[in-house]
Amino acid sequence: NMVQVIDGNTSDVQLMDALFDGCSSLTSVCMLDTSNVVSMNEMFMWCRSLSRVPLFDTSNVVSTSYMFGECRSLVEVPLFDLHNVSMMNYMFDGCASLTSIPAFNTSNATRMRGLFMSCLSLTSVPMLDTHQVTDIAQMFDGCRSLQTIPLFNTSNVTDMSYFADGCTSLMEVP
């Protein structure tokens, strides 16, 4: 039944995996000190009422898999510093209200499986650095409002299965 997160000392925390997992009534989160955090896997998974989050310090984070999985009310996300993140699997899976995302620095990403899967309202995505990525399977699976996909570097990709399956509004694939 938690509706909001207020201040707490998180300056020494390194792992925030599943911290708010399943808090379906959570509507707002205060700014948390995440400067030492290295993993945010499933941090807000199933927070269905969460519509926005503050700009957390993600400069040391290496894994964000399922971070916002099934955050169905999430309408926007700030430009997180994701330059150290390698694992981004299903980060925004099921974010049905998300219409766009910022141009994240994904230069160290190696896995983006299902990154935007079932983002039903997503209409466009910016160019993301995918030069090291090996897995983009299901990346846009079920993104029925997506109209275009940029020309990603797929030179190291080994799994691209169901990449844009169910993208019924897709007008252009490079």
RAKARA-V138320 format. One line per field, one symbol per residue. phi: phi as a letter, one per 30 degrees, with the letter a starting at -180 (. if undefined). psi: psi as a letter, one per 40 degrees, with the letter a starting at -180 (. if undefined). A space follows every 10 residues. Layout:
# RAKARA-V138320
phi: ???
psi: ???
This chain:
# RAKARA-V138320
phi: .dcbcceadc dcdccbehec eiddcdcbbd dcdcdcdcbb eheceiddcd cbbddddcdc dcbbehecei ddcdcabddd dcdcdccbeh eceiddcdca bddddcdcdc bbeieceidd cdcabddcdb dcdcbbehec eiddcdcbbd dddcdcdcbb dhebdiddcd cbbd
psi: ehdihiiihe dehdhfhfdf hegeehdihi hihfdehehf hedfhfgdeh diiigihfde hehfhedfhf gdehdiiigi hfdehdhehf dfhegdehdi iigihfdehd hfhfdfhfgd ehdiiihihf dehehfiede hegeehdihi gihfdehehe hfdfhegeeh dhh.
